Amino acid sequence: MTTNLVKLQTVEQLSPLVLRVLGCNPSPMTLQGTNTYLIGKGRNRILLDAGQGVSAYVDELKNTMTKNNLGLQAILITHWHPDHIYGIKDILKLINKPNLPVYKRKLFEMPNSTILEKYSMPENPDEVANFTFINNGTDEFTIETEGAHLKAIHTPGHTTDHLCYWLEEEQALFSGDTILGQGTTEFEDLYDYLNSLKLLLNLSPRKIYPGHGPIVENPREALEYYISHRQQRNNQILDALKQTNDGLDPNKITKIVYT
């Protein structure tokens, strides 16, 4: 758990093209709350991630859109976790556009029951909304709005369906939960996660807008740290396995690595 969290404004204009609205759902897992982003500079914006369905967030989003005379062109979802998708229905109701496109990568394999229980997800995440599924083969998905061009990048590891988004005009990355603004993140698959981190490192982003926490202003340093940190943990696990012939369950491995 990350302590000493940086205080974030509930609503903040981060750049001429990016306006952040916090999800109003702070917790040890979500840090200051889920970051949602209104992207573009015209009247109709793209919303990246939809929060957890907290009424205070919907009120903040409504007030922000009303104050700035904004509408929505589409919603982009980075991954299936409830703090990123459960707000979709409330947002569509708020703007009275039940058929607004909501883009997400399809889950070709359901998370196991343990993972679903961990995130209090009683249903198939792909059925939470009427998603338009994207980026499921070799096809490249891009979307544009006034002032902004976004490209989807499949970055499995945190989840199998995880997408980051590249903002061409700023050479900036919306990282979802692959990179956080503070601390490190969890992952379902270490091999995929490391490959995704290396892919993002090769993009050389100028800044990272994370799914949780403040902007990452030193992207190369942050990505290199994430990679070395995970590789170090991986090596510690391998060393632990070599040190004993006894059967090791995950709890025993954790005790060896972290003591």
Secondary structure, 3 states (H helix, E strand, C coil): CCCCCCCCCCEEEEECCEEEEECCCCECCCECCEEEEEECCCCEEEEECCCCCCHHHHHHHHHHHHHCCCEEEEEECCCCCHHHHCCHHHHHHHHCCCCCCEEECCCCCCCCHHHHHHCCCCCCHHHCCCCEECCCCCCCCEEEECCEEEEEEECCCCCCCCEEEEEHHHCEEEEECCCCCCCCCCCCCHHHHHHHHHHHHHHCCCEEEECECCCECCHHHHHHHHHHHHHHHHHHHHHHHHHCCCCCCHHHHHHHHCC
